[in-house]
Every structure is written in structure tokens, then in C-alpha cells.
Amino acid sequence: MEEVLCSIEIIKENNDFIAKIQSDLGGNREYRSQLFEDVLDQFVMDLQEEFESM
């Protein structure tokens, strides 16, 4: 059975990349940086920690 673990929205606003994450475990949160790689690193590390406990 499929279960949505999180929703990720990545947008570019002016010079910033913004990742908006929503999950049942971590709720809603937002990551922002001028570097796309930094945004990815931030939310991937947080999601790894969050889902390791499942």
C-alpha cells in the first residue's frame, strides 16, 4: 500500500532557492539559500534523520 511520506516543493524567488517540506512527522518547514546545493543538503539531512526512526 502506498503512503505519502512527505511533499517537497522547490521554488526560486529572486536570488534564493526555497524548499518547502511537509510531512506528518516533521510538520511544515522551509529551507532557503542562494545556493541550490545548500538547500538540498539542508532538507535531505533533516529528512534522513526524520525517517530513520520509522
mmCIF entry with sequence, helices, sheets and N, C-alpha, C, O atoms, coordinates in Angstrom:
data_MODEL
# 
_entry.id   MODEL 
# 
_entity.id                         1 
_entity.type                       polymer 
_entity.pdbx_number_of_molecules   1 
# 
_entity_poly.entity_id                      1 
_entity_poly.type                           'polypeptide(L)' 
_entity_poly.nstd_linkage                   no 
_entity_poly.nstd_monomer                   no 
_entity_poly.pdbx_seq_one_letter_code       MEEVLCSIEIIKENNDFIAKIQSDLGGNREYRSQLFEDVLDQFVMDLQEEFESM 
_entity_poly.pdbx_seq_one_letter_code_can   MEEVLCSIEIIKENNDFIAKIQSDLGGNREYRSQLFEDVLDQFVMDLQEEFESM 
_entity_poly.pdbx_strand_id                 A 
# 
loop_
_entity_poly_seq.entity_id 
_entity_poly_seq.num 
_entity_poly_seq.mon_id 
_entity_poly_seq.hetero 
1 1  MET n 
1 2  GLU n 
1 3  GLU n 
1 4  VAL n 
1 5  LEU n 
1 6  CYS n 
1 7  SER n 
1 8  ILE n 
1 9  GLU n 
1 10 ILE n 
1 11 ILE n 
1 12 LYS n 
1 13 GLU n 
1 14 ASN n 
1 15 ASN n 
1 16 ASP n 
1 17 PHE n 
1 18 ILE n 
1 19 ALA n 
1 20 LYS n 
1 21 ILE n 
1 22 GLN n 
1 23 SER n 
1 24 ASP n 
1 25 LEU n 
1 26 GLY n 
1 27 GLY n 
1 28 ASN n 
1 29 ARG n 
1 30 GLU n 
1 31 TYR n 
1 32 ARG n 
1 33 SER n 
1 34 GLN n 
1 35 LEU n 
1 36 PHE n 
1 37 GLU n 
1 38 ASP n 
1 39 VAL n 
1 40 LEU n 
1 41 ASP n 
1 42 GLN n 
1 43 PHE n 
1 44 VAL n 
1 45 MET n 
1 46 ASP n 
1 47 LEU n 
1 48 GLN n 
1 49 GLU n 
1 50 GLU n 
1 51 PHE n 
1 52 GLU n 
1 53 SER n 
1 54 MET n 
# 
_struct_asym.id          A 
_struct_asym.entity_id   1 
# 
_struct_conf.conf_type_id            HELX_P 
_struct_conf.id                      HELX_P1 
_struct_conf.pdbx_PDB_helix_id       AA1 
_struct_conf.beg_label_comp_id       PHE 
_struct_conf.beg_label_asym_id       A 
_struct_conf.beg_label_seq_id        36 
_struct_conf.pdbx_beg_PDB_ins_code   ? 
_struct_conf.end_label_comp_id       GLU 
_struct_conf.end_label_asym_id       A 
_struct_conf.end_label_seq_id        52 
_struct_conf.pdbx_end_PDB_ins_code   ? 
_struct_conf.beg_auth_comp_id        PHE 
_struct_conf.beg_auth_asym_id        A 
_struct_conf.beg_auth_seq_id         36 
_struct_conf.end_auth_comp_id        GLU 
_struct_conf.end_auth_asym_id        A 
_struct_conf.end_auth_seq_id         52 
_struct_conf.pdbx_PDB_helix_class    1 
_struct_conf.details                 ? 
_struct_conf.pdbx_PDB_helix_length   17 
# 
_struct_conf_type.id          HELX_P 
_struct_conf_type.criteria    ? 
_struct_conf_type.reference   ? 
# 
_struct_sheet.id               AA1 
_struct_sheet.type             ? 
_struct_sheet.number_strands   3 
_struct_sheet.details          ? 
# 
loop_
_struct_sheet_order.sheet_id 
_struct_sheet_order.range_id_1 
_struct_sheet_order.range_id_2 
_struct_sheet_order.offset 
_struct_sheet_order.sense 
AA1 1 2 ? anti-parallel 
AA1 2 3 ? anti-parallel 
# 
loop_
_struct_sheet_range.sheet_id 
_struct_sheet_range.id 
_struct_sheet_range.beg_label_comp_id 
_struct_sheet_range.beg_label_asym_id 
_struct_sheet_range.beg_label_seq_id 
_struct_sheet_range.pdbx_beg_PDB_ins_code 
_struct_sheet_range.end_label_comp_id 
_struct_sheet_range.end_label_asym_id 
_struct_sheet_range.end_label_seq_id 
_struct_sheet_range.pdbx_end_PDB_ins_code 
_struct_sheet_range.beg_auth_comp_id 
_struct_sheet_range.beg_auth_asym_id 
_struct_sheet_range.beg_auth_seq_id 
_struct_sheet_range.end_auth_comp_id 
_struct_sheet_range.end_auth_asym_id 
_struct_sheet_range.end_auth_seq_id 
AA1 1 CYS A 6  ? GLU A 13 ? CYS A 6  GLU A 13 
AA1 2 ASP A 16 ? SER A 23 ? ASP A 16 SER A 23 
AA1 3 GLY A 27 ? SER A 33 ? GLY A 27 SER A 33 
# 
loop_
_atom_site.group_PDB 
_atom_site.id 
_atom_site.type_symbol 
_atom_site.label_atom_id 
_atom_site.label_alt_id 
_atom_site.label_comp_id 
_atom_site.label_asym_id 
_atom_site.label_entity_id 
_atom_site.label_seq_id 
_atom_site.pdbx_PDB_ins_code 
_atom_site.Cartn_x 
_atom_site.Cartn_y 
_atom_site.Cartn_z 
_atom_site.occupancy 
_atom_site.B_iso_or_equiv 
_atom_site.pdbx_formal_charge 
_atom_site.auth_seq_id 
_atom_site.auth_comp_id 
_atom_site.auth_asym_id 
_atom_site.auth_atom_id 
_atom_site.pdbx_PDB_model_num 
ATOM 1   N N  . MET A 1 1  ? 0.842  -1.179 0.000  1.00 0.00 ? 1  MET A N  1 
ATOM 2   C CA . MET A 1 1  ? 0.000  0.000  0.000  1.00 0.00 ? 1  MET A CA 1 
ATOM 3   C C  . MET A 1 1  ? 0.888  1.245  0.000  1.00 0.00 ? 1  MET A C  1 
ATOM 4   O O  . MET A 1 1  ? 1.870  1.316  0.740  1.00 0.00 ? 1  MET A O  1 
ATOM 5   N N  . GLU A 1 2  ? 0.540  2.210  -0.824 1.00 0.00 ? 2  GLU A N  1 
ATOM 6   C CA . GLU A 1 2  ? 1.308  3.449  -0.899 1.00 0.00 ? 2  GLU A CA 1 
ATOM 7   C C  . GLU A 1 2  ? 0.941  4.391  0.235  1.00 0.00 ? 2  GLU A C  1 
ATOM 8   O O  . GLU A 1 2  ? -0.208 4.469  0.670  1.00 0.00 ? 2  GLU A O  1 
ATOM 9   N N  . GLU A 1 3  ? 1.960  5.101  0.695  1.00 0.00 ? 3  GLU A N  1 
ATOM 10  C CA . GLU A 1 3  ? 1.760  6.102  1.742  1.00 0.00 ? 3  GLU A CA 1 
ATOM 11  C C  . GLU A 1 3  ? 2.667  7.283  1.429  1.00 0.00 ? 3  GLU A C  1 
ATOM 12  O O  . GLU A 1 3  ? 3.875  7.111  1.268  1.00 0.00 ? 3  GLU A O  1 
ATOM 13  N N  . VAL A 1 4  ? 2.104  8.467  1.343  1.00 0.00 ? 4  VAL A N  1 
ATOM 14  C CA . VAL A 1 4  ? 2.898  9.667  1.101  1.00 0.00 ? 4  VAL A CA 1 
ATOM 15  C C  . VAL A 1 4  ? 3.633  10.014 2.387  1.00 0.00 ? 4  VAL A C  1 
ATOM 16  O O  . VAL A 1 4  ? 3.015  10.258 3.424  1.00 0.00 ? 4  VAL A O  1 
ATOM 17  N N  . LEU A 1 5  ? 4.973  10.033 2.307  1.00 0.00 ? 5  LEU A N  1 
ATOM 18  C CA . LEU A 1 5  ? 5.773  10.351 3.485  1.00 0.00 ? 5  LEU A CA 1 
ATOM 19  C C  . LEU A 1 5  ? 6.004  11.846 3.626  1.00 0.00 ? 5  LEU A C  1 
ATOM 20  O O  . LEU A 1 5  ? 6.011  12.378 4.736  1.00 0.00 ? 5  LEU A O  1 
ATOM 21  N N  . CYS A 1 6  ? 6.196  12.527 2.494  1.00 0.00 ? 6  CYS A N  1 
ATOM 22  C CA . CYS A 1 6  ? 6.376  13.974 2.559  1.00 0.00 ? 6  CYS A CA 1 
ATOM 23  C C  . CYS A 1 6  ? 6.093  14.586 1.194  1.00 0.00 ? 6  CYS A C  1 
ATOM 24  O O  . CYS A 1 6  ? 6.108  13.907 0.167  1.00 0.00 ? 6  CYS A O  1 
ATOM 25  N N  . SER A 1 7  ? 5.839  15.873 1.215  1.00 0.00 ? 7  SER A N  1 
ATOM 26  C CA . SER A 1 7  ? 5.673  16.660 -0.007 1.00 0.00 ? 7  SER A CA 1 
ATOM 27  C C  . SER A 1 7  ? 6.785  17.694 -0.031 1.00 0.00 ? 7  SER A C  1 
ATOM 28  O O  . SER A 1 7  ? 7.064  18.346 0.975  1.00 0.00 ? 7  SER A O  1 
ATOM 29  N N  . ILE A 1 8  ? 7.418  17.839 -1.194 1.00 0.00 ? 8  ILE A N  1 
ATOM 30  C CA . ILE A 1 8  ? 8.528  18.775 -1.340 1.00 0.00 ? 8  ILE A CA 1 
ATOM 31  C C  . ILE A 1 8  ? 8.219  19.702 -2.505 1.00 0.00 ? 8  ILE A C  1 
ATOM 32  O O  . ILE A 1 8  ? 7.894  19.257 -3.605 1.00 0.00 ? 8  ILE A O  1 
ATOM 33  N N  . GLU A 1 9  ? 8.327  20.994 -2.241 1.00 0.00 ? 9  GLU A N  1 
ATOM 34  C CA . GLU A 1 9  ? 8.139  21.998 -3.283 1.00 0.00 ? 9  GLU A CA 1 
ATOM 35  C C  . GLU A 1 9  ? 9.400  22.848 -3.313 1.00 0.00 ? 9  GLU A C  1 
ATOM 36  O O  . GLU A 1 9  ? 9.803  23.396 -2.287 1.00 0.00 ? 9  GLU A O  1 
ATOM 37  N N  . ILE A 1 10 ? 10.026 22.960 -4.479 1.00 0.00 ? 10 ILE A N  1 
ATOM 38  C CA . ILE A 1 10 ? 11.240 23.766 -4.613 1.00 0.00 ? 10 ILE A CA 1 
ATOM 39  C C  . ILE A 1 10 ? 10.938 24.893 -5.587 1.00 0.00 ? 10 ILE A C  1 
ATOM 40  O O  . ILE A 1 10 ? 10.504 24.666 -6.717 1.00 0.00 ? 10 ILE A O  1 
ATOM 41  N N  . ILE A 1 11 ? 11.177 26.120 -5.121 1.00 0.00 ? 11 ILE A N  1 
ATOM 42  C CA . ILE A 1 11 ? 10.905 27.287 -5.959 1.00 0.00 ? 11 ILE A CA 1 
ATOM 43  C C  . ILE A 1 11 ? 12.112 28.225 -5.942 1.00 0.00 ? 11 ILE A C  1 
ATOM 44  O O  . ILE A 1 11 ? 12.960 28.157 -5.052 1.00 0.00 ? 11 ILE A O  1 
ATOM 45  N N  . LYS A 1 12 ? 12.169 29.092 -6.936 1.00 0.00 ? 12 LYS A N  1 
ATOM 46  C CA . LYS A 1 12 ? 13.207 30.124 -6.982 1.00 0.00 ? 12 LYS A CA 1 
ATOM 47  C C  . LYS A 1 12 ? 12.513 31.460 -6.841 1.00 0.00 ? 12 LYS A C  1 
ATOM 48  O O  . LYS A 1 12 ? 11.601 31.789 -7.599 1.00 0.00 ? 12 LYS A O  1 
ATOM 49  N N  . GLU A 1 13 ? 12.959 32.225 -5.860 1.00 0.00 ? 13 GLU A N  1 
ATOM 50  C CA . GLU A 1 13 ? 12.378 33.543 -5.598 1.00 0.00 ? 13 GLU A CA 1 
ATOM 51  C C  . GLU A 1 13 ? 13.517 34.548 -5.583 1.00 0.00 ? 13 GLU A C  1 
ATOM 52  O O  . GLU A 1 13 ? 14.352 34.537 -4.679 1.00 0.00 ? 13 GLU A O  1 
ATOM 53  N N  . ASN A 1 14 ? 13.548 35.420 -6.589 1.00 0.00 ? 14 ASN A N  1 
ATOM 54  C CA . ASN A 1 14 ? 14.652 36.363 -6.759 1.00 0.00 ? 14 ASN A CA 1 
ATOM 55  C C  . ASN A 1 14 ? 15.961 35.585 -6.823 1.00 0.00 ? 14 ASN A C  1 
ATOM 56  O O  . ASN A 1 14 ? 16.159 34.805 -7.755 1.00 0.00 ? 14 ASN A O  1 
ATOM 57  N N  . ASN A 1 15 ? 16.854 35.773 -5.864 1.00 0.00 ? 15 ASN A N  1 
ATOM 58  C CA . ASN A 1 15 ? 18.145 35.073 -5.870 1.00 0.00 ? 15 ASN A CA 1 
ATOM 59  C C  . ASN A 1 15 ? 18.163 33.860 -4.952 1.00 0.00 ? 15 ASN A C  1 
ATOM 60  O O  . ASN A 1 15 ? 19.203 33.216 -4.812 1.00 0.00 ? 15 ASN A O  1 
ATOM 61  N N  . ASP A 1 16 ? 17.049 33.536 -4.332 1.00 0.00 ? 16 ASP A N  1 
ATOM 62  C CA . ASP A 1 16 ? 17.010 32.434 -3.364 1.00 0.00 ? 16 ASP A CA 1 
ATOM 63  C C  . ASP A 1 16 ? 16.284 31.218 -3.920 1.00 0.00 ? 16 ASP A C  1 
ATOM 64  O O  . ASP A 1 16 ? 15.312 31.332 -4.668 1.00 0.00 ? 16 ASP A O  1 
ATOM 65  N N  . PHE A 1 17 ? 16.788 30.048 -3.530 1.00 0.00 ? 17 PHE A N  1 
ATOM 66  C CA . PHE A 1 17 ? 16.066 28.799 -3.737 1.00 0.00 ? 17 PHE A CA 1 
ATOM 67  C C  . PHE A 1 17 ? 15.362 28.485 -2.427 1.00 0.00 ? 17 PHE A C  1 
ATOM 68  O O  . PHE A 1 17 ? 15.947 28.619 -1.353 1.00 0.00 ? 17 PHE A O  1 
ATOM 69  N N  . ILE A 1 18 ? 14.118 28.069 -2.518 1.00 0.00 ? 18 ILE A N  1 
ATOM 70  C CA . ILE A 1 18 ? 13.323 27.773 -1.329 1.00 0.00 ? 18 ILE A CA 1 
ATOM 71  C C  . ILE A 1 18 ? 12.753 26.371 -1.469 1.00 0.00 ? 18 ILE A C  1 
ATOM 72  O O  . ILE A 1 18 ? 12.138 26.038 -2.482 1.00 0.00 ? 18 ILE A O  1 
ATOM 73  N N  . ALA A 1 19 ? 12.964 25.555 -0.446 1.00 0.00 ? 19 ALA A N  1 
ATOM 74  C CA . ALA A 1 19 ? 12.363 24.224 -0.405 1.00 0.00 ? 19 ALA A CA 1 
ATOM 75  C C  . ALA A 1 19 ? 11.333 24.234 0.711  1.00 0.00 ? 19 ALA A C  1 
ATOM 76  O O  . ALA A 1 19 ? 11.655 24.525 1.863  1.00 0.00 ? 19 ALA A O  1 
ATOM 77  N N  . LYS A 1 20 ? 10.098 23.915 0.364  1.00 0.00 ? 20 LYS A N  1 
ATOM 78  C CA . LYS A 1 20 ? 9.021  23.822 1.345  1.00 0.00 ? 20 LYS A CA 1 
ATOM 79  C C  . LYS A 1 20 ? 8.692  22.348 1.517  1.00 0.00 ? 20 LYS A C  1 
ATOM 80  O O  . LYS A 1 20 ? 8.334  21.664 0.558  1.00 0.00 ? 20 LYS A O  1 
ATOM 81  N N  . ILE A 1 21 ? 8.817  21.867 2.747  1.00 0.00 ? 21 ILE A N  1 
ATOM 82  C CA . ILE A 1 21 ? 8.629  20.453 3.047  1.00 0.00 ? 21 ILE A CA 1 
ATOM 83  C C  . ILE A 1 21 ? 7.445  20.306 3.995  1.00 0.00 ? 21 ILE A C  1 
ATOM 84  O O  . ILE A 1 21 ? 7.287  21.080 4.939  1.00 0.00 ? 21 ILE A O  1 
ATOM 85  N N  . GLN A 1 22 ? 6.621  19.303 3.728  1.00 0.00 ? 22 GLN A N  1 
ATOM 86  C CA . GLN A 1 22 ? 5.507  18.979 4.623  1.00 0.00 ? 22 GLN A CA 1 
ATOM 87  C C  . GLN A 1 22 ? 5.508  17.474 4.855  1.00 0.00 ? 22 GLN A C  1 
ATOM 88  O O  . GLN A 1 22 ? 5.504  16.687 3.908  1.00 0.00 ? 22 GLN A O  1 
ATOM 89  N N  . SER A 1 23 ? 5.513  17.079 6.144  1.00 0.00 ? 23 SER A N  1 
ATOM 90  C CA . SER A 1 23 ? 5.421  15.657 6.489  1.00 0.00 ? 23 SER A CA 1 
ATOM 91  C C  . SER A 1 23 ? 4.650  15.512 7.794  1.00 0.00 ? 23 SER A C  1 
ATOM 92  O O  . SER A 1 23 ? 4.553  16.454 8.580  1.00 0.00 ? 23 SER A O  1 
ATOM 93  N N  . ASP A 1 24 ? 4.108  14.330 8.011  1.00 0.00 ? 24 ASP A N  1 
ATOM 94  C CA . ASP A 1 24 ? 3.364  14.082 9.248  1.00 0.00 ? 24 ASP A CA 1 
ATOM 95  C C  . ASP A 1 24 ? 4.283  14.138 10.459 1.00 0.00 ? 24 ASP A C  1 
ATOM 96  O O  . ASP A 1 24 ? 3.898  14.656 11.507 1.00 0.00 ? 24 ASP A O  1 
ATOM 97  N N  . LEU A 1 25 ? 5.486  13.613 10.322 1.00 0.00 ? 25 LEU A N  1 
ATOM 98  C CA . LEU A 1 25 ? 6.408  13.577 11.460 1.00 0.00 ? 25 LEU A CA 1 
ATOM 99  C C  . LEU A 1 25 ? 6.999  14.947 11.779 1.00 0.00 ? 25 LEU A C  1 
ATOM 100 O O  . LEU A 1 25 ? 7.071  15.337 12.945 1.00 0.00 ? 25 LEU A O  1 
ATOM 101 N N  . GLY A 1 26 ? 7.423  15.682 10.745 1.00 0.00 ? 26 GLY A N  1 
ATOM 102 C CA . GLY A 1 26 ? 8.126  16.940 10.964 1.00 0.00 ? 26 GLY A CA 1 
ATOM 103 C C  . GLY A 1 26 ? 7.301  18.183 10.755 1.00 0.00 ? 26 GLY A C  1 
ATOM 104 O O  . GLY A 1 26 ? 7.768  19.287 11.032 1.00 0.00 ? 26 GLY A O  1 
ATOM 105 N N  . GLY A 1 27 ? 6.085  18.030 10.273 1.00 0.00 ? 27 GLY A N  1 
ATOM 106 C CA . GLY A 1 27 ? 5.237  19.192 10.030 1.00 0.00 ? 27 GLY A CA 1 
ATOM 107 C C  . GLY A 1 27 ? 5.686  19.984 8.813  1.00 0.00 ? 27 GLY A C  1 
ATOM 108 O O  . GLY A 1 27 ? 6.291  19.435 7.892  1.00 0.00 ? 27 GLY A O  1 
ATOM 109 N N  . ASN A 1 28 ? 5.388  21.270 8.815  1.00 0.00 ? 28 ASN A N  1 
ATOM 110 C CA . ASN A 1 28 ? 5.763  22.162 7.716  1.00 0.00 ? 28 ASN A CA 1 
ATOM 111 C C  . ASN A 1 28 ? 7.051  22.883 8.064  1.00 0.00 ? 28 ASN A C  1 
ATOM 112 O O  . ASN A 1 28 ? 7.232  23.355 9.186  1.00 0.00 ? 28 ASN A O  1 
ATOM 113 N N  . ARG A 1 29 ? 7.937  22.962 7.093  1.00 0.00 ? 29 ARG A N  1 
ATOM 114 C CA . ARG A 1 29 ? 9.170  23.722 7.300  1.00 0.00 ? 29 ARG A CA 1 
ATOM 115 C C  . ARG A 1 29 ? 9.679  24.232 5.962  1.00 0.00 ? 29 ARG A C  1 
ATOM 116 O O  . ARG A 1 29 ? 9.259  23.781 4.896  1.00 0.00 ? 29 ARG A O  1 
ATOM 117 N N  . GLU A 1 30 ? 10.603 25.193 6.055  1.00 0.00 ? 30 GLU A N  1 
ATOM 118 C CA . GLU A 1 30 ? 11.105 25.846 4.855  1.00 0.00 ? 30 GLU A CA 1 
ATOM 119 C C  . GLU A 1 30 ? 12.609 26.026 4.969  1.00 0.00 ? 30 GLU A C  1 
ATOM 120 O O  . GLU A 1 30 ? 13.128 26.375 6.029  1.00 0.00 ? 30 GLU A O  1 
ATOM 121 N N  . TYR A 1 31 ? 13.297 25.783 3.868  1.00 0.00 ? 31 TYR A N  1 
ATOM 122 C CA . TYR A 1 31 ? 14.748 25.952 3.800  1.00 0.00 ? 31 TYR A CA 1 
ATOM 123 C C  . TYR A 1 31 ? 15.029 26.949 2.686  1.00 0.00 ? 31 TYR A C  1 
ATOM 124 O O  . TYR A 1 31 ? 14.401 26.912 1.628  1.00 0.00 ? 31 TYR A O  1 
ATOM 125 N N  . ARG A 1 32 ? 15.984 27.844 2.937  1.00 0.00 ? 32 ARG A N  1 
ATOM 126 C CA . ARG A 1 32 ? 16.245 28.913 1.972  1.00 0.00 ? 32 ARG A CA 1 
ATOM 127 C C  . ARG A 1 32 ? 17.748 29.148 1.865  1.00 0.00 ? 32 ARG A C  1 
ATOM 128 O O  . ARG A 1 32 ? 18.461 29.177 2.869  1.00 0.00 ? 32 ARG A O  1 
ATOM 129 N N  . SER A 1 33 ? 18.216 29.315 0.624  1.00 0.00 ? 33 SER A N  1 
ATOM 130 C CA . SER A 1 33 ? 19.619 29.631 0.381  1.00 0.00 ? 33 SER A CA 1 
ATOM 131 C C  . SER A 1 33 ? 19.765 30.166 -1.035 1.00 0.00 ? 33 SER A C  1 
ATOM 132 O O  . SER A 1 33 ? 18.931 29.902 -1.901 1.00 0.00 ? 33 SER A O  1 
ATOM 133 N N  . GLN A 1 34 ? 20.827 30.914 -1.258 1.00 0.00 ? 34 GLN A N  1 
ATOM 134 C CA . GLN A 1 34 ? 21.120 31.372 -2.611 1.00 0.00 ? 34 GLN A CA 1 
ATOM 135 C C  . GLN A 1 34 ? 21.720 30.251 -3.450 1.00 0.00 ? 34 GLN A C  1 
ATOM 136 O O  . GLN A 1 34 ? 21.713 30.324 -4.679 1.00 0.00 ? 34 GLN A O  1 
ATOM 137 N N  . LEU A 1 35 ? 22.242 29.210 -2.794 1.00 0.00 ? 35 LEU A N  1 
ATOM 138 C CA . LEU A 1 35 ? 22.832 28.073 -3.500 1.00 0.00 ? 35 LEU A CA 1 
ATOM 139 C C  . LEU A 1 35 ? 21.890 26.881 -3.460 1.00 0.00 ? 35 LEU A C  1 
ATOM 140 O O  . LEU A 1 35 ? 21.463 26.453 -2.388 1.00 0.00 ? 35 LEU A O  1 
ATOM 141 N N  . PHE A 1 36 ? 21.568 26.348 -4.629 1.00 0.00 ? 36 PHE A N  1 
ATOM 142 C CA . PHE A 1 36 ? 20.654 25.214 -4.717 1.00 0.00 ? 36 PHE A CA 1 
ATOM 143 C C  . PHE A 1 36 ? 21.179 24.014 -3.930 1.00 0.00 ? 36 PHE A C  1 
ATOM 144 O O  . PHE A 1 36 ? 20.412 23.334 -3.249 1.00 0.00 ? 36 PHE A O  1 
ATOM 145 N N  . GLU A 1 37 ? 22.486 23.755 -4.022 1.00 0.00 ? 37 GLU A N  1 
ATOM 146 C CA . GLU A 1 37 ? 23.078 22.617 -3.326 1.00 0.00 ? 37 GLU A CA 1 
ATOM 147 C C  . GLU A 1 37 ? 22.913 22.726 -1.811 1.00 0.00 ? 37 GLU A C  1 
ATOM 148 O O  . GLU A 1 37 ? 22.714 21.719 -1.131 1.00 0.00 ? 37 GLU A O  1 
ATOM 149 N N  . ASP A 1 38 ? 22.994 23.933 -1.291 1.00 0.00 ? 38 ASP A N  1 
ATOM 150 C CA . ASP A 1 38 ? 22.829 24.138 0.155  1.00 0.00 ? 38 ASP A CA 1 
ATOM 151 C C  . ASP A 1 38 ? 21.412 23.793 0.603  1.00 0.00 ? 38 ASP A C  1 
ATOM 152 O O  . ASP A 1 38 ? 21.218 23.175 1.650  1.00 0.00 ? 38 ASP A O  1 
ATOM 153 N N  . VAL A 1 39 ? 20.430 24.192 -0.192 1.00 0.00 ? 39 VAL A N  1 
ATOM 154 C CA . VAL A 1 39 ? 19.036 23.872 0.136  1.00 0.00 ? 39 VAL A CA 1 
ATOM 155 C C  . VAL A 1 39 ? 18.838 22.360 0.128  1.00 0.00 ? 39 VAL A C  1 
ATOM 156 O O  . VAL A 1 39 ? 18.212 21.807 1.032  1.00 0.00 ? 39 VAL A O  1 
ATOM 157 N N  . LEU A 1 40 ? 19.373 21.693 -0.893 1.00 0.00 ? 40 LEU A N  1 
ATOM 158 C CA . LEU A 1 40 ? 19.256 20.236 -0.968 1.00 0.00 ? 40 LEU A CA 1 
ATOM 159 C C  . LEU A 1 40 ? 19.911 19.567 0.233  1.00 0.00 ? 40 LEU A C  1 
ATOM 160 O O  . LEU A 1 40 ? 19.321 18.684 0.857  1.00 0.00 ? 40 LEU A O  1 
ATOM 161 N N  . ASP A 1 41 ? 21.127 19.986 0.555  1.00 0.00 ? 41 ASP A N  1 
ATOM 162 C CA . ASP A 1 41 ? 21.840 19.398 1.698  1.00 0.00 ? 41 ASP A CA 1 
ATOM 163 C C  . ASP A 1 41 ? 21.043 19.555 2.985  1.00 0.00 ? 41 ASP A C  1 
ATOM 164 O O  . ASP A 1 41 ? 20.937 18.617 3.774  1.00 0.00 ? 41 ASP A O  1 
ATOM 165 N N  . GLN A 1 42 ? 20.484 20.740 3.193  1.00 0.00 ? 42 GLN A N  1 
ATOM 166 C CA . GLN A 1 42 ? 19.745 21.016 4.423  1.00 0.00 ? 42 GLN A CA 1 
ATOM 167 C C  . GLN A 1 42 ? 18.554 20.090 4.583  1.00 0.00 ? 42 GLN A C  1 
ATOM 168 O O  . GLN A 1 42 ? 18.397 19.456 5.626  1.00 0.00 ? 42 GLN A O  1 
ATOM 169 N N  . PHE A 1 43 ? 17.713 20.003 3.559  1.00 0.00 ? 43 PHE A N  1 
ATOM 170 C CA . PHE A 1 43 ? 16.497 19.221 3.759  1.00 0.00 ? 43 PHE A CA 1 
ATOM 171 C C  . PHE A 1 43 ? 16.723 17.724 3.620  1.00 0.00 ? 43 PHE A C  1 
ATOM 172 O O  . PHE A 1 43 ? 15.989 16.943 4.226  1.00 0.00 ? 43 PHE A O  1 
ATOM 173 N N  . VAL A 1 44 ? 17.703 17.302 2.850  1.00 0.00 ? 44 VAL A N  1 
ATOM 174 C CA . VAL A 1 44 ? 17.981 15.865 2.751  1.00 0.00 ? 44 VAL A CA 1 
ATOM 175 C C  . VAL A 1 44 ? 18.486 15.330 4.084  1.00 0.00 ? 44 VAL A C  1 
ATOM 176 O O  . VAL A 1 44 ? 18.068 14.255 4.512  1.00 0.00 ? 44 VAL A O  1 
ATOM 177 N N  . MET A 1 45 ? 19.374 16.058 4.742  1.00 0.00 ? 45 MET A N  1 
ATOM 178 C CA . MET A 1 45 ? 19.869 15.611 6.054  1.00 0.00 ? 45 MET A CA 1 
ATOM 179 C C  . MET A 1 45 ? 18.734 15.531 7.069  1.00 0.00 ? 45 MET A C  1 
ATOM 180 O O  . MET A 1 45 ? 18.645 14.567 7.829  1.00 0.00 ? 45 MET A O  1 
ATOM 181 N N  . ASP A 1 46 ? 17.869 16.537 7.083  1.00 0.00 ? 46 ASP A N  1 
ATOM 182 C CA . ASP A 1 46 ? 16.743 16.533 8.020  1.00 0.00 ? 46 ASP A CA 1 
ATOM 183 C C  . ASP A 1 46 ? 15.777 15.380 7.740  1.00 0.00 ? 46 ASP A C  1 
ATOM 184 O O  . ASP A 1 46 ? 15.296 14.733 8.670  1.00 0.00 ? 46 ASP A O  1 
ATOM 185 N N  . LEU A 1 47 ? 15.494 15.125 6.467  1.00 0.00 ? 47 LEU A N  1 
ATOM 186 C CA . LEU A 1 47 ? 14.581 14.033 6.127  1.00 0.00 ? 47 LEU A CA 1 
ATOM 187 C C  . LEU A 1 47 ? 15.187 12.672 6.451  1.00 0.00 ? 47 LEU A C  1 
ATOM 188 O O  . LEU A 1 47 ? 14.473 11.763 6.876  1.00 0.00 ? 47 LEU A O  1 
ATOM 189 N N  . GLN A 1 48 ? 16.489 12.523 6.257  1.00 0.00 ? 48 GLN A N  1 
ATOM 190 C CA . GLN A 1 48 ? 17.146 11.262 6.618  1.00 0.00 ? 48 GLN A CA 1 
ATOM 191 C C  . GLN A 1 48 ? 16.987 10.988 8.106  1.00 0.00 ? 48 GLN A C  1 
ATOM 192 O O  . GLN A 1 48 ? 16.635 9.877  8.503  1.00 0.00 ? 48 GLN A O  1 
ATOM 193 N N  . GLU A 1 49 ? 17.247 11.994 8.923  1.00 0.00 ? 49 GLU A N  1 
ATOM 194 C CA . GLU A 1 49 ? 17.094 11.842 10.373 1.00 0.00 ? 49 GLU A CA 1 
ATOM 195 C C  . GLU A 1 49 ? 15.642 11.533 10.735 1.00 0.00 ? 49 GLU A C  1 
ATOM 196 O O  . GLU A 1 49 ? 15.372 10.676 11.576 1.00 0.00 ? 49 GLU A O  1 
ATOM 197 N N  . GLU A 1 50 ? 14.727 12.230 10.102 1.00 0.00 ? 50 GLU A N  1 
ATOM 198 C CA . GLU A 1 50 ? 13.307 12.057 10.404 1.00 0.00 ? 50 GLU A CA 1 
ATOM 199 C C  . GLU A 1 50 ? 12.830 10.638 10.083 1.00 0.00 ? 50 GLU A C  1 
ATOM 200 O O  . GLU A 1 50 ? 12.104 10.034 10.873 1.00 0.00 ? 50 GLU A O  1 
ATOM 201 N N  . PHE A 1 51 ? 13.228 10.115 8.944  1.00 0.00 ? 51 PHE A N  1 
ATOM 202 C CA . PHE A 1 51 ? 12.706 8.825  8.505  1.00 0.00 ? 51 PHE A CA 1 
ATOM 203 C C  . PHE A 1 51 ? 13.521 7.634  8.991  1.00 0.00 ? 51 PHE A C  1 
ATOM 204 O O  . PHE A 1 51 ? 13.086 6.494  8.825  1.00 0.00 ? 51 PHE A O  1 
ATOM 205 N N  . GLU A 1 52 ? 14.689 7.862  9.585  1.00 0.00 ? 52 GLU A N  1 
ATOM 206 C CA . GLU A 1 52 ? 15.453 6.765  10.182 1.00 0.00 ? 52 GLU A CA 1 
ATOM 207 C C  . GLU A 1 52 ? 14.694 6.132  11.337 1.00 0.00 ? 52 GLU A C  1 
ATOM 208 O O  . GLU A 1 52 ? 14.867 4.949  11.629 1.00 0.00 ? 52 GLU A O  1 
ATOM 209 N N  . SER A 1 53 ? 13.866 6.914  11.982 1.00 0.00 ? 53 SER A N  1 
ATOM 210 C CA . SER A 1 53 ? 13.138 6.421  13.156 1.00 0.00 ? 53 SER A CA 1 
ATOM 211 C C  . SER A 1 53 ? 11.901 5.601  12.782 1.00 0.00 ? 53 SER A C  1 
ATOM 212 O O  . SER A 1 53 ? 11.234 5.062  13.665 1.00 0.00 ? 53 SER A O  1 
ATOM 213 N N  . MET A 1 54 ? 11.590 5.501  11.508 1.00 0.00 ? 54 MET A N  1 
ATOM 214 C CA . MET A 1 54 ? 10.382 4.774  11.079 1.00 0.00 ? 54 MET A CA 1 
ATOM 215 C C  . MET A 1 54 ? 10.637 3.282  11.049 1.00 0.00 ? 54 MET A C  1 
ATOM 216 O O  . MET A 1 54 ? 9.739  2.509  10.713 1.00 0.00 ? 54 MET A O  1 
# 
